Amino acid sequence: MILGYKNAKTRKVHETGIPRGFKGLSGELAARRLDAFQAAGSIADLSPLMSVNLHKLSGDRRDQWAMNVNDAWRVCLTLADEGFDEVEIIDYHRG
């Protein structure tokens, strides 16, 4: 379950599927990825999504996980006891 979003733009994409502010992002695909996190109880529930490169990050983002959306766009988040927090859509290669 998604406990919180890092920014309002990510929440809007999840609610509407419209990628306003994310040039080149597939809003519909991003919303489906976020739906998967919303439905999951833990990271183990997402193991079928390994095919879209669900992976633990390293370096400055070592406490986060990421999943591909399209092109350079990813959903990044942190694990919490009861779900997922600080959920954001980002091109994390840029910043």
ChimeraX attribute file (.defattr): number of C-alpha atoms within 10 A of each C-alpha:
attribute: neighborCount
match mode: 1-to-1
recipient: residues
	/A:1	17
	/A:2	21
	/A:3	14
	/A:4	16
	/A:5	18
	/A:6	14
	/A:7	12
	/A:8	11
	/A:9	17
	/A:10	25
	/A:11	18
	/A:12	16
	/A:13	23
	/A:14	23
	/A:15	12
	/A:16	12
	/A:17	17
	/A:18	18
	/A:19	20
	/A:20	14
	/A:21	10
	/A:22	16
	/A:23	9
	/A:24	12
	/A:25	22
	/A:26	17
	/A:27	22
	/A:28	16
	/A:29	16
	/A:30	25
	/A:31	22
	/A:32	14
	/A:33	19
	/A:34	25
	/A:35	15
	/A:36	16
	/A:37	22
	/A:38	16
	/A:39	13
	/A:40	17
	/A:41	16
	/A:42	17
	/A:43	15
	/A:44	9
	/A:45	12
	/A:46	14
	/A:47	10
	/A:48	9
	/A:49	16
	/A:50	11
	/A:51	9
	/A:52	13
	/A:53	12
	/A:54	19
	/A:55	14
	/A:56	15
	/A:57	15
	/A:58	10
	/A:59	7
	/A:60	7
	/A:61	14
	/A:62	10
	/A:63	12
	/A:64	19
	/A:65	20
	/A:66	23
	/A:67	23
	/A:68	22
	/A:69	24
	/A:70	15
	/A:71	10
	/A:72	13
	/A:73	21
	/A:74	23
	/A:75	21
	/A:76	25
	/A:77	25
	/A:78	18
	/A:79	17
	/A:80	14
	/A:81	8
	/A:82	12
	/A:83	18
	/A:84	24
	/A:85	19
	/A:86	16
	/A:87	24
	/A:88	21
	/A:89	27
	/A:90	18
	/A:91	18
	/A:92	13
	/A:93	8
	/A:94	6
	/A:95	5
